[in-house]
Structure formats: structure tokens, C-alpha cells
Amino acid sequence: MISCPLEVQQSRPKVAAGLSFSALIMLYSVMLIGVYITSSHQGLSCTEWPLCPNGFGLPTEKHFFEHYHRVMVVIAASLIYATAAYAAKNAKPARKTAILAAIVVSVQIVLGMLVVNTRLEPLLVATHLSTGILLFAMTLMTFLASYRLASKH
């Protein structure tokens, strides 16, 4: 087995903490935009899924917030998946919550699709919101575990 130099081993928890913190900030931003979309009754401004009618192009004013909510979801989910993959190998204390967060973000994406496809079915909207809060808590726990580990090195 090949061993890593000490400085590489010590930097691993810092990478996990950085990834999980980035995921946490991005996830919070997604939640803020989601709350704005809901409270301003724009939840059905973009009824196509996964892309709005403009596809990957610049969104129209009507689709602006919904479009960027979805773009930010892709970034947040990617960071959560990257955190889980990294923590699974390099940050044992954060491993469980990171992997669970990756599973929950996958469920959350499917719930988001169902919310749009069912035209804002109230029970699904409530489940989507609750799952988002759970995901935020899991991502926060992942960050805290990674941060504690990084602080020891």
C-alpha cells in the first residue's frame, strides 16, 4: 500500500470542510430562491422539467427565478455529491451524513420534479420543503464534522 505524505493527509479534512461548506452555502441560496418563488406565486412559471422553455439560454423575465433555482440546484447537488464521494474516502466522521445527504438530495430533486409535474400539489410542496430542511440539516452536520476534523490537524 502506498502512503501519502503527511501534508496531504492533513489537508484532506480541510478539503472535506471546504466542499461541505460550499454545498451548505449553495443549498441555502437554493432554499432562499425557492421560498421567493413560492411566496411570489411563481411556482408554475416554468412548467417544463428539467429545463425551462429557453433551455440553456438566458431566461426570459417570466422564467428568471425558476431558471436560476434549477441551475443552482445542479451546482448544489454536484457539491453535495462531491462532498459525499470525498468524505467517504477521506473524512470518516463526516462519511455517514455526507452519504445520506447525497441520497436525500436525489430524493429532493425527484420531489421538485413532481411538484412541477403535479402543478403544485400541496402535500408534495410541503414534503419538498420539509425534505429541503432535512437536507440542509444533514449538510450542516457534514460540515460541522468535517470542520472539527480539520481543526484537529
Phi and psi in radians as a Rosetta constraint file:
Dihedral C 1 N 2 CA 2 C 2 CIRCULARHARMONIC -1.551 0.35
Dihedral N 2 CA 2 C 2 N 3 CIRCULARHARMONIC 2.290 0.35
Dihedral C 2 N 3 CA 3 C 3 CIRCULARHARMONIC -1.742 0.35
Dihedral N 3 CA 3 C 3 N 4 CIRCULARHARMONIC 2.635 0.35
Dihedral C 3 N 4 CA 4 C 4 CIRCULARHARMONIC -1.536 0.35
Dihedral N 4 CA 4 C 4 N 5 CIRCULARHARMONIC 2.640 0.35
Dihedral C 4 N 5 CA 5 C 5 CIRCULARHARMONIC -1.029 0.35
Dihedral N 5 CA 5 C 5 N 6 CIRCULARHARMONIC 2.678 0.35
Dihedral C 5 N 6 CA 6 C 6 CIRCULARHARMONIC -1.003 0.35
Dihedral N 6 CA 6 C 6 N 7 CIRCULARHARMONIC -0.712 0.35
Dihedral C 6 N 7 CA 7 C 7 CIRCULARHARMONIC -1.148 0.35
Dihedral N 7 CA 7 C 7 N 8 CIRCULARHARMONIC -0.539 0.35
Dihedral C 7 N 8 CA 8 C 8 CIRCULARHARMONIC -1.223 0.35
Dihedral N 8 CA 8 C 8 N 9 CIRCULARHARMONIC -0.767 0.35
Dihedral C 8 N 9 CA 9 C 9 CIRCULARHARMONIC -1.072 0.35
Dihedral N 9 CA 9 C 9 N 10 CIRCULARHARMONIC -0.677 0.35
Dihedral C 9 N 10 CA 10 C 10 CIRCULARHARMONIC -1.284 0.35
Dihedral N 10 CA 10 C 10 N 11 CIRCULARHARMONIC -0.442 0.35
Dihedral C 10 N 11 CA 11 C 11 CIRCULARHARMONIC -1.430 0.35
Dihedral N 11 CA 11 C 11 N 12 CIRCULARHARMONIC -0.291 0.35
Dihedral C 11 N 12 CA 12 C 12 CIRCULARHARMONIC -1.022 0.35
Dihedral N 12 CA 12 C 12 N 13 CIRCULARHARMONIC -0.815 0.35
Dihedral C 12 N 13 CA 13 C 13 CIRCULARHARMONIC -1.099 0.35
Dihedral N 13 CA 13 C 13 N 14 CIRCULARHARMONIC -0.544 0.35
Dihedral C 13 N 14 CA 14 C 14 CIRCULARHARMONIC -1.201 0.35
Dihedral N 14 CA 14 C 14 N 15 CIRCULARHARMONIC -0.641 0.35
Dihedral C 14 N 15 CA 15 C 15 CIRCULARHARMONIC -1.136 0.35
Dihedral N 15 CA 15 C 15 N 16 CIRCULARHARMONIC -0.780 0.35
Dihedral C 15 N 16 CA 16 C 16 CIRCULARHARMONIC -1.068 0.35
Dihedral N 16 CA 16 C 16 N 17 CIRCULARHARMONIC -0.723 0.35
Dihedral C 16 N 17 CA 17 C 17 CIRCULARHARMONIC -1.141 0.35
Dihedral N 17 CA 17 C 17 N 18 CIRCULARHARMONIC -0.715 0.35
Dihedral C 17 N 18 CA 18 C 18 CIRCULARHARMONIC -1.145 0.35
Dihedral N 18 CA 18 C 18 N 19 CIRCULARHARMONIC -0.758 0.35
Dihedral C 18 N 19 CA 19 C 19 CIRCULARHARMONIC -1.100 0.35
Dihedral N 19 CA 19 C 19 N 20 CIRCULARHARMONIC -0.818 0.35
Dihedral C 19 N 20 CA 20 C 20 CIRCULARHARMONIC -1.191 0.35
Dihedral N 20 CA 20 C 20 N 21 CIRCULARHARMONIC -0.600 0.35
Dihedral C 20 N 21 CA 21 C 21 CIRCULARHARMONIC -1.174 0.35
Dihedral N 21 CA 21 C 21 N 22 CIRCULARHARMONIC -0.736 0.35
Dihedral C 21 N 22 CA 22 C 22 CIRCULARHARMONIC -1.072 0.35
Dihedral N 22 CA 22 C 22 N 23 CIRCULARHARMONIC -0.735 0.35
Dihedral C 22 N 23 CA 23 C 23 CIRCULARHARMONIC -1.096 0.35
Dihedral N 23 CA 23 C 23 N 24 CIRCULARHARMONIC -0.718 0.35
Dihedral C 23 N 24 CA 24 C 24 CIRCULARHARMONIC -1.102 0.35
Dihedral N 24 CA 24 C 24 N 25 CIRCULARHARMONIC -0.801 0.35
Dihedral C 24 N 25 CA 25 C 25 CIRCULARHARMONIC -1.126 0.35
Dihedral N 25 CA 25 C 25 N 26 CIRCULARHARMONIC -0.770 0.35
Dihedral C 25 N 26 CA 26 C 26 CIRCULARHARMONIC -1.137 0.35
Dihedral N 26 CA 26 C 26 N 27 CIRCULARHARMONIC -0.733 0.35
Dihedral C 26 N 27 CA 27 C 27 CIRCULARHARMONIC -1.092 0.35
Dihedral N 27 CA 27 C 27 N 28 CIRCULARHARMONIC -0.727 0.35
Dihedral C 27 N 28 CA 28 C 28 CIRCULARHARMONIC -1.084 0.35
Dihedral N 28 CA 28 C 28 N 29 CIRCULARHARMONIC -0.711 0.35
Dihedral C 28 N 29 CA 29 C 29 CIRCULARHARMONIC -1.096 0.35
Dihedral N 29 CA 29 C 29 N 30 CIRCULARHARMONIC -0.734 0.35
Dihedral C 29 N 30 CA 30 C 30 CIRCULARHARMONIC -1.053 0.35
Dihedral N 30 CA 30 C 30 N 31 CIRCULARHARMONIC -0.753 0.35
Dihedral C 30 N 31 CA 31 C 31 CIRCULARHARMONIC -1.129 0.35
Dihedral N 31 CA 31 C 31 N 32 CIRCULARHARMONIC -0.719 0.35
Dihedral C 31 N 32 CA 32 C 32 CIRCULARHARMONIC -1.083 0.35
Dihedral N 32 CA 32 C 32 N 33 CIRCULARHARMONIC -0.782 0.35
Dihedral C 32 N 33 CA 33 C 33 CIRCULARHARMONIC -1.152 0.35
Dihedral N 33 CA 33 C 33 N 34 CIRCULARHARMONIC -0.680 0.35
Dihedral C 33 N 34 CA 34 C 34 CIRCULARHARMONIC -1.063 0.35
Dihedral N 34 CA 34 C 34 N 35 CIRCULARHARMONIC -0.740 0.35
Dihedral C 34 N 35 CA 35 C 35 CIRCULARHARMONIC -1.111 0.35
Dihedral N 35 CA 35 C 35 N 36 CIRCULARHARMONIC -0.723 0.35
Dihedral C 35 N 36 CA 36 C 36 CIRCULARHARMONIC -1.092 0.35
Dihedral N 36 CA 36 C 36 N 37 CIRCULARHARMONIC -0.782 0.35
Dihedral C 36 N 37 CA 37 C 37 CIRCULARHARMONIC -1.034 0.35
Dihedral N 37 CA 37 C 37 N 38 CIRCULARHARMONIC -0.785 0.35
Dihedral C 37 N 38 CA 38 C 38 CIRCULARHARMONIC -1.155 0.35
Dihedral N 38 CA 38 C 38 N 39 CIRCULARHARMONIC -0.839 0.35
Dihedral C 38 N 39 CA 39 C 39 CIRCULARHARMONIC -1.234 0.35
Dihedral N 39 CA 39 C 39 N 40 CIRCULARHARMONIC -0.386 0.35
Dihedral C 39 N 40 CA 40 C 40 CIRCULARHARMONIC -1.716 0.35
Dihedral N 40 CA 40 C 40 N 41 CIRCULARHARMONIC 0.192 0.35
Dihedral C 40 N 41 CA 41 C 41 CIRCULARHARMONIC 1.004 0.35
Dihedral N 41 CA 41 C 41 N 42 CIRCULARHARMONIC 0.695 0.35
Dihedral C 41 N 42 CA 42 C 42 CIRCULARHARMONIC -1.860 0.35
Dihedral N 42 CA 42 C 42 N 43 CIRCULARHARMONIC 0.244 0.35
Dihedral C 42 N 43 CA 43 C 43 CIRCULARHARMONIC -1.045 0.35
Dihedral N 43 CA 43 C 43 N 44 CIRCULARHARMONIC -0.427 0.35
Dihedral C 43 N 44 CA 44 C 44 CIRCULARHARMONIC -1.958 0.35
Dihedral N 44 CA 44 C 44 N 45 CIRCULARHARMONIC 0.393 0.35
Dihedral C 44 N 45 CA 45 C 45 CIRCULARHARMONIC -1.191 0.35
Dihedral N 45 CA 45 C 45 N 46 CIRCULARHARMONIC -0.406 0.35
Dihedral C 45 N 46 CA 46 C 46 CIRCULARHARMONIC -2.322 0.35
Dihedral N 46 CA 46 C 46 N 47 CIRCULARHARMONIC 1.682 0.35
Dihedral C 46 N 47 CA 47 C 47 CIRCULARHARMONIC -1.559 0.35
Dihedral N 47 CA 47 C 47 N 48 CIRCULARHARMONIC -0.052 0.35
Dihedral C 47 N 48 CA 48 C 48 CIRCULARHARMONIC -1.595 0.35
Dihedral N 48 CA 48 C 48 N 49 CIRCULARHARMONIC 2.630 0.35
Dihedral C 48 N 49 CA 49 C 49 CIRCULARHARMONIC -2.439 0.35
Dihedral N 49 CA 49 C 49 N 50 CIRCULARHARMONIC 2.381 0.35
Dihedral C 49 N 50 CA 50 C 50 CIRCULARHARMONIC -1.562 0.35
Dihedral N 50 CA 50 C 50 N 51 CIRCULARHARMONIC -0.289 0.35
Dihedral C 50 N 51 CA 51 C 51 CIRCULARHARMONIC -1.808 0.35
Dihedral N 51 CA 51 C 51 N 52 CIRCULARHARMONIC 2.676 0.35
Dihedral C 51 N 52 CA 52 C 52 CIRCULARHARMONIC -1.329 0.35
Dihedral N 52 CA 52 C 52 N 53 CIRCULARHARMONIC 2.990 0.35
Dihedral C 52 N 53 CA 53 C 53 CIRCULARHARMONIC -0.953 0.35
Dihedral N 53 CA 53 C 53 N 54 CIRCULARHARMONIC -0.467 0.35
Dihedral C 53 N 54 CA 54 C 54 CIRCULARHARMONIC -1.415 0.35
Dihedral N 54 CA 54 C 54 N 55 CIRCULARHARMONIC -0.032 0.35
Dihedral C 54 N 55 CA 55 C 55 CIRCULARHARMONIC 1.106 0.35
Dihedral N 55 CA 55 C 55 N 56 CIRCULARHARMONIC -2.240 0.35
Dihedral C 55 N 56 CA 56 C 56 CIRCULARHARMONIC -1.558 0.35
Dihedral N 56 CA 56 C 56 N 57 CIRCULARHARMONIC -0.040 0.35
Dihedral C 56 N 57 CA 57 C 57 CIRCULARHARMONIC -1.300 0.35
Dihedral N 57 CA 57 C 57 N 58 CIRCULARHARMONIC 3.118 0.35
Dihedral C 57 N 58 CA 58 C 58 CIRCULARHARMONIC -1.129 0.35
Dihedral N 58 CA 58 C 58 N 59 CIRCULARHARMONIC 2.385 0.35
Dihedral C 58 N 59 CA 59 C 59 CIRCULARHARMONIC -1.323 0.35
Dihedral N 59 CA 59 C 59 N 60 CIRCULARHARMONIC 2.663 0.35
Dihedral C 59 N 60 CA 60 C 60 CIRCULARHARMONIC -1.309 0.35
Dihedral N 60 CA 60 C 60 N 61 CIRCULARHARMONIC 2.935 0.35
Dihedral C 60 N 61 CA 61 C 61 CIRCULARHARMONIC -1.022 0.35
Dihedral N 61 CA 61 C 61 N 62 CIRCULARHARMONIC -0.684 0.35
Dihedral C 61 N 62 CA 62 C 62 CIRCULARHARMONIC -1.076 0.35
Dihedral N 62 CA 62 C 62 N 63 CIRCULARHARMONIC -0.619 0.35
Dihedral C 62 N 63 CA 63 C 63 CIRCULARHARMONIC -1.782 0.35
Dihedral N 63 CA 63 C 63 N 64 CIRCULARHARMONIC 0.059 0.35
Dihedral C 63 N 64 CA 64 C 64 CIRCULARHARMONIC -0.921 0.35
Dihedral N 64 CA 64 C 64 N 65 CIRCULARHARMONIC -1.025 0.35
Dihedral C 64 N 65 CA 65 C 65 CIRCULARHARMONIC -1.204 0.35
Dihedral N 65 CA 65 C 65 N 66 CIRCULARHARMONIC -0.712 0.35
Dihedral C 65 N 66 CA 66 C 66 CIRCULARHARMONIC -1.115 0.35
Dihedral N 66 CA 66 C 66 N 67 CIRCULARHARMONIC -0.715 0.35
Dihedral C 66 N 67 CA 67 C 67 CIRCULARHARMONIC -1.060 0.35
Dihedral N 67 CA 67 C 67 N 68 CIRCULARHARMONIC -0.861 0.35
Dihedral C 67 N 68 CA 68 C 68 CIRCULARHARMONIC -1.268 0.35
Dihedral N 68 CA 68 C 68 N 69 CIRCULARHARMONIC -0.470 0.35
Dihedral C 68 N 69 CA 69 C 69 CIRCULARHARMONIC -1.047 0.35
Dihedral N 69 CA 69 C 69 N 70 CIRCULARHARMONIC -0.795 0.35
Dihedral C 69 N 70 CA 70 C 70 CIRCULARHARMONIC -1.208 0.35
Dihedral N 70 CA 70 C 70 N 71 CIRCULARHARMONIC -0.690 0.35
Dihedral C 70 N 71 CA 71 C 71 CIRCULARHARMONIC -1.084 0.35
Dihedral N 71 CA 71 C 71 N 72 CIRCULARHARMONIC -0.768 0.35
Dihedral C 71 N 72 CA 72 C 72 CIRCULARHARMONIC -1.188 0.35
Dihedral N 72 CA 72 C 72 N 73 CIRCULARHARMONIC -0.544 0.35
Dihedral C 72 N 73 CA 73 C 73 CIRCULARHARMONIC -1.081 0.35
Dihedral N 73 CA 73 C 73 N 74 CIRCULARHARMONIC -0.745 0.35
Dihedral C 73 N 74 CA 74 C 74 CIRCULARHARMONIC -1.058 0.35
Dihedral N 74 CA 74 C 74 N 75 CIRCULARHARMONIC -0.754 0.35
Dihedral C 74 N 75 CA 75 C 75 CIRCULARHARMONIC -1.169 0.35
Dihedral N 75 CA 75 C 75 N 76 CIRCULARHARMONIC -0.826 0.35
Dihedral C 75 N 76 CA 76 C 76 CIRCULARHARMONIC -1.075 0.35
Dihedral N 76 CA 76 C 76 N 77 CIRCULARHARMONIC -0.792 0.35
Dihedral C 76 N 77 CA 77 C 77 CIRCULARHARMONIC -1.087 0.35
Dihedral N 77 CA 77 C 77 N 78 CIRCULARHARMONIC -0.729 0.35
Dihedral C 77 N 78 CA 78 C 78 CIRCULARHARMONIC -1.056 0.35
Dihedral N 78 CA 78 C 78 N 79 CIRCULARHARMONIC -0.725 0.35
Dihedral C 78 N 79 CA 79 C 79 CIRCULARHARMONIC -1.168 0.35
Dihedral N 79 CA 79 C 79 N 80 CIRCULARHARMONIC -0.668 0.35
Dihedral C 79 N 80 CA 80 C 80 CIRCULARHARMONIC -1.154 0.35
Dihedral N 80 CA 80 C 80 N 81 CIRCULARHARMONIC -0.754 0.35
Dihedral C 80 N 81 CA 81 C 81 CIRCULARHARMONIC -1.119 0.35
Dihedral N 81 CA 81 C 81 N 82 CIRCULARHARMONIC -0.725 0.35
Dihedral C 81 N 82 CA 82 C 82 CIRCULARHARMONIC -1.122 0.35
Dihedral N 82 CA 82 C 82 N 83 CIRCULARHARMONIC -0.715 0.35
Dihedral C 82 N 83 CA 83 C 83 CIRCULARHARMONIC -1.065 0.35
Dihedral N 83 CA 83 C 83 N 84 CIRCULARHARMONIC -0.786 0.35
Dihedral C 83 N 84 CA 84 C 84 CIRCULARHARMONIC -1.097 0.35
Dihedral N 84 CA 84 C 84 N 85 CIRCULARHARMONIC -0.784 0.35
Dihedral C 84 N 85 CA 85 C 85 CIRCULARHARMONIC -1.104 0.35
Dihedral N 85 CA 85 C 85 N 86 CIRCULARHARMONIC -0.748 0.35
Dihedral C 85 N 86 CA 86 C 86 CIRCULARHARMONIC -1.222 0.35
Dihedral N 86 CA 86 C 86 N 87 CIRCULARHARMONIC -0.791 0.35
Dihedral C 86 N 87 CA 87 C 87 CIRCULARHARMONIC -1.142 0.35
Dihedral N 87 CA 87 C 87 N 88 CIRCULARHARMONIC -0.573 0.35
Dihedral C 87 N 88 CA 88 C 88 CIRCULARHARMONIC -1.027 0.35
Dihedral N 88 CA 88 C 88 N 89 CIRCULARHARMONIC -0.566 0.35
Dihedral C 88 N 89 CA 89 C 89 CIRCULARHARMONIC -1.766 0.35
Dihedral N 89 CA 89 C 89 N 90 CIRCULARHARMONIC -0.492 0.35
Dihedral C 89 N 90 CA 90 C 90 CIRCULARHARMONIC -2.186 0.35
Dihedral N 90 CA 90 C 90 N 91 CIRCULARHARMONIC -0.116 0.35
Dihedral C 90 N 91 CA 91 C 91 CIRCULARHARMONIC -2.473 0.35
Dihedral N 91 CA 91 C 91 N 92 CIRCULARHARMONIC 1.322 0.35
Dihedral C 91 N 92 CA 92 C 92 CIRCULARHARMONIC -0.914 0.35
Dihedral N 92 CA 92 C 92 N 93 CIRCULARHARMONIC -0.753 0.35
Dihedral C 92 N 93 CA 93 C 93 CIRCULARHARMONIC -1.085 0.35
Dihedral N 93 CA 93 C 93 N 94 CIRCULARHARMONIC -0.425 0.35
Dihedral C 93 N 94 CA 94 C 94 CIRCULARHARMONIC -1.739 0.35
Dihedral N 94 CA 94 C 94 N 95 CIRCULARHARMONIC -0.044 0.35
Dihedral C 94 N 95 CA 95 C 95 CIRCULARHARMONIC -1.019 0.35
Dihedral N 95 CA 95 C 95 N 96 CIRCULARHARMONIC -0.909 0.35
Dihedral C 95 N 96 CA 96 C 96 CIRCULARHARMONIC -1.098 0.35
Dihedral N 96 CA 96 C 96 N 97 CIRCULARHARMONIC -0.868 0.35
Dihedral C 96 N 97 CA 97 C 97 CIRCULARHARMONIC -1.170 0.35
Dihedral N 97 CA 97 C 97 N 98 CIRCULARHARMONIC -0.585 0.35
Dihedral C 97 N 98 CA 98 C 98 CIRCULARHARMONIC -1.160 0.35
Dihedral N 98 CA 98 C 98 N 99 CIRCULARHARMONIC -0.757 0.35
Dihedral C 98 N 99 CA 99 C 99 CIRCULARHARMONIC -1.191 0.35
Dihedral N 99 CA 99 C 99 N 100 CIRCULARHARMONIC -0.726 0.35
Dihedral C 99 N 100 CA 100 C 100 CIRCULARHARMONIC -1.093 0.35
Dihedral N 100 CA 100 C 100 N 101 CIRCULARHARMONIC -0.684 0.35
Dihedral C 100 N 101 CA 101 C 101 CIRCULARHARMONIC -1.089 0.35
Dihedral N 101 CA 101 C 101 N 102 CIRCULARHARMONIC -0.668 0.35
Dihedral C 101 N 102 CA 102 C 102 CIRCULARHARMONIC -1.122 0.35
Dihedral N 102 CA 102 C 102 N 103 CIRCULARHARMONIC -0.668 0.35
Dihedral C 102 N 103 CA 103 C 103 CIRCULARHARMONIC -1.191 0.35
Dihedral N 103 CA 103 C 103 N 104 CIRCULARHARMONIC -0.793 0.35
Dihedral C 103 N 104 CA 104 C 104 CIRCULARHARMONIC -1.137 0.35
Dihedral N 104 CA 104 C 104 N 105 CIRCULARHARMONIC -0.645 0.35
Dihedral C 104 N 105 CA 105 C 105 CIRCULARHARMONIC -1.151 0.35
Dihedral N 105 CA 105 C 105 N 106 CIRCULARHARMONIC -0.577 0.35
Dihedral C 105 N 106 CA 106 C 106 CIRCULARHARMONIC -1.137 0.35
Dihedral N 106 CA 106 C 106 N 107 CIRCULARHARMONIC -0.763 0.35
Dihedral C 106 N 107 CA 107 C 107 CIRCULARHARMONIC -1.089 0.35
Dihedral N 107 CA 107 C 107 N 108 CIRCULARHARMONIC -0.726 0.35
Dihedral C 107 N 108 CA 108 C 108 CIRCULARHARMONIC -1.090 0.35
Dihedral N 108 CA 108 C 108 N 109 CIRCULARHARMONIC -0.672 0.35
Dihedral C 108 N 109 CA 109 C 109 CIRCULARHARMONIC -1.130 0.35
Dihedral N 109 CA 109 C 109 N 110 CIRCULARHARMONIC -0.755 0.35
Dihedral C 109 N 110 CA 110 C 110 CIRCULARHARMONIC -1.109 0.35
Dihedral N 110 CA 110 C 110 N 111 CIRCULARHARMONIC -0.730 0.35
Dihedral C 110 N 111 CA 111 C 111 CIRCULARHARMONIC -1.062 0.35
Dihedral N 111 CA 111 C 111 N 112 CIRCULARHARMONIC -0.719 0.35
Dihedral C 111 N 112 CA 112 C 112 CIRCULARHARMONIC -1.041 0.35
Dihedral N 112 CA 112 C 112 N 113 CIRCULARHARMONIC -0.730 0.35
Dihedral C 112 N 113 CA 113 C 113 CIRCULARHARMONIC -1.088 0.35
Dihedral N 113 CA 113 C 113 N 114 CIRCULARHARMONIC -0.780 0.35
Dihedral C 113 N 114 CA 114 C 114 CIRCULARHARMONIC -1.138 0.35
Dihedral N 114 CA 114 C 114 N 115 CIRCULARHARMONIC -0.642 0.35
Dihedral C 114 N 115 CA 115 C 115 CIRCULARHARMONIC -1.029 0.35
Dihedral N 115 CA 115 C 115 N 116 CIRCULARHARMONIC -0.782 0.35
Dihedral C 115 N 116 CA 116 C 116 CIRCULARHARMONIC -1.204 0.35
Dihedral N 116 CA 116 C 116 N 117 CIRCULARHARMONIC -0.819 0.35
Dihedral C 116 N 117 CA 117 C 117 CIRCULARHARMONIC -1.186 0.35
Dihedral N 117 CA 117 C 117 N 118 CIRCULARHARMONIC -0.455 0.35
Dihedral C 117 N 118 CA 118 C 118 CIRCULARHARMONIC -1.663 0.35
Dihedral N 118 CA 118 C 118 N 119 CIRCULARHARMONIC 0.132 0.35
Dihedral C 118 N 119 CA 119 C 119 CIRCULARHARMONIC 1.027 0.35
Dihedral N 119 CA 119 C 119 N 120 CIRCULARHARMONIC 0.872 0.35
Dihedral C 119 N 120 CA 120 C 120 CIRCULARHARMONIC 1.216 0.35
Dihedral N 120 CA 120 C 120 N 121 CIRCULARHARMONIC 0.778 0.35
Dihedral C 120 N 121 CA 121 C 121 CIRCULARHARMONIC -0.939 0.35
Dihedral N 121 CA 121 C 121 N 122 CIRCULARHARMONIC 2.110 0.35
Dihedral C 121 N 122 CA 122 C 122 CIRCULARHARMONIC -0.941 0.35
Dihedral N 122 CA 122 C 122 N 123 CIRCULARHARMONIC -0.737 0.35
Dihedral C 122 N 123 CA 123 C 123 CIRCULARHARMONIC -1.126 0.35
Dihedral N 123 CA 123 C 123 N 124 CIRCULARHARMONIC -0.687 0.35
Dihedral C 123 N 124 CA 124 C 124 CIRCULARHARMONIC -1.199 0.35
Dihedral N 124 CA 124 C 124 N 125 CIRCULARHARMONIC -0.673 0.35
Dihedral C 124 N 125 CA 125 C 125 CIRCULARHARMONIC -1.074 0.35
Dihedral N 125 CA 125 C 125 N 126 CIRCULARHARMONIC -0.787 0.35
Dihedral C 125 N 126 CA 126 C 126 CIRCULARHARMONIC -1.115 0.35
Dihedral N 126 CA 126 C 126 N 127 CIRCULARHARMONIC -0.709 0.35
Dihedral C 126 N 127 CA 127 C 127 CIRCULARHARMONIC -1.145 0.35
Dihedral N 127 CA 127 C 127 N 128 CIRCULARHARMONIC -0.709 0.35
Dihedral C 127 N 128 CA 128 C 128 CIRCULARHARMONIC -1.075 0.35
Dihedral N 128 CA 128 C 128 N 129 CIRCULARHARMONIC -0.766 0.35
Dihedral C 128 N 129 CA 129 C 129 CIRCULARHARMONIC -1.136 0.35
Dihedral N 129 CA 129 C 129 N 130 CIRCULARHARMONIC -0.814 0.35
Dihedral C 129 N 130 CA 130 C 130 CIRCULARHARMONIC -1.092 0.35
Dihedral N 130 CA 130 C 130 N 131 CIRCULARHARMONIC -0.717 0.35
Dihedral C 130 N 131 CA 131 C 131 CIRCULARHARMONIC -1.154 0.35
Dihedral N 131 CA 131 C 131 N 132 CIRCULARHARMONIC -0.629 0.35
Dihedral C 131 N 132 CA 132 C 132 CIRCULARHARMONIC -1.082 0.35
Dihedral N 132 CA 132 C 132 N 133 CIRCULARHARMONIC -0.702 0.35
Dihedral C 132 N 133 CA 133 C 133 CIRCULARHARMONIC -1.163 0.35
Dihedral N 133 CA 133 C 133 N 134 CIRCULARHARMONIC -0.750 0.35
Dihedral C 133 N 134 CA 134 C 134 CIRCULARHARMONIC -1.041 0.35
Dihedral N 134 CA 134 C 134 N 135 CIRCULARHARMONIC -0.775 0.35
Dihedral C 134 N 135 CA 135 C 135 CIRCULARHARMONIC -1.087 0.35
Dihedral N 135 CA 135 C 135 N 136 CIRCULARHARMONIC -0.730 0.35
Dihedral C 135 N 136 CA 136 C 136 CIRCULARHARMONIC -1.071 0.35
Dihedral N 136 CA 136 C 136 N 137 CIRCULARHARMONIC -0.781 0.35
Dihedral C 136 N 137 CA 137 C 137 CIRCULARHARMONIC -1.078 0.35
Dihedral N 137 CA 137 C 137 N 138 CIRCULARHARMONIC -0.732 0.35
Dihedral C 137 N 138 CA 138 C 138 CIRCULARHARMONIC -1.170 0.35
Dihedral N 138 CA 138 C 138 N 139 CIRCULARHARMONIC -0.681 0.35
Dihedral C 138 N 139 CA 139 C 139 CIRCULARHARMONIC -1.190 0.35
Dihedral N 139 CA 139 C 139 N 140 CIRCULARHARMONIC -0.667 0.35
Dihedral C 139 N 140 CA 140 C 140 CIRCULARHARMONIC -1.107 0.35
Dihedral N 140 CA 140 C 140 N 141 CIRCULARHARMONIC -0.767 0.35
Dihedral C 140 N 141 CA 141 C 141 CIRCULARHARMONIC -1.089 0.35
Dihedral N 141 CA 141 C 141 N 142 CIRCULARHARMONIC -0.665 0.35
Dihedral C 141 N 142 CA 142 C 142 CIRCULARHARMONIC -1.101 0.35
Dihedral N 142 CA 142 C 142 N 143 CIRCULARHARMONIC -0.783 0.35
Dihedral C 142 N 143 CA 143 C 143 CIRCULARHARMONIC -1.079 0.35
Dihedral N 143 CA 143 C 143 N 144 CIRCULARHARMONIC -0.817 0.35
Dihedral C 143 N 144 CA 144 C 144 CIRCULARHARMONIC -1.068 0.35
Dihedral N 144 CA 144 C 144 N 145 CIRCULARHARMONIC -0.736 0.35
Dihedral C 144 N 145 CA 145 C 145 CIRCULARHARMONIC -1.126 0.35
Dihedral N 145 CA 145 C 145 N 146 CIRCULARHARMONIC -0.737 0.35
Dihedral C 145 N 146 CA 146 C 146 CIRCULARHARMONIC -1.160 0.35
Dihedral N 146 CA 146 C 146 N 147 CIRCULARHARMONIC -0.710 0.35
Dihedral C 146 N 147 CA 147 C 147 CIRCULARHARMONIC -1.132 0.35
Dihedral N 147 CA 147 C 147 N 148 CIRCULARHARMONIC -0.764 0.35
Dihedral C 147 N 148 CA 148 C 148 CIRCULARHARMONIC -1.052 0.35
Dihedral N 148 CA 148 C 148 N 149 CIRCULARHARMONIC -0.746 0.35
Dihedral C 148 N 149 CA 149 C 149 CIRCULARHARMONIC -1.126 0.35
Dihedral N 149 CA 149 C 149 N 150 CIRCULARHARMONIC -0.749 0.35
Dihedral C 149 N 150 CA 150 C 150 CIRCULARHARMONIC -1.151 0.35
Dihedral N 150 CA 150 C 150 N 151 CIRCULARHARMONIC -0.585 0.35
Dihedral C 150 N 151 CA 151 C 151 CIRCULARHARMONIC -1.175 0.35
Dihedral N 151 CA 151 C 151 N 152 CIRCULARHARMONIC -0.453 0.35
Dihedral C 151 N 152 CA 152 C 152 CIRCULARHARMONIC -1.306 0.35
Dihedral N 152 CA 152 C 152 N 153 CIRCULARHARMONIC -0.386 0.35
